[in-house]
Amino acid sequence: MSEKHFCSCTDHKCPMNPVNHDKGCDLCVQKCLKLNEIPSCFFKKISLDRPENEDYTFRGFAAFVEKYLKEK
């Protein structure tokens, strides 16, 4: 990749992370859609805290948003 990708994910061991290939976010998004999950970059936009129980599901994301919007 010639340009630095904007990905905010710090899990560089993940094979889907854009630092490990030249396909941008596509592989991560495809994996998350298949698993009915939300990519970690959406969580990081709200807070750098990790979701409780590593719950990246749609329901887990909704709870994460609810929790951090109440704190603001």
Helices and strands as residue ranges (DSSP letters): G 18-20, H 26-34, H 40-46, G 52-54, H 58-71
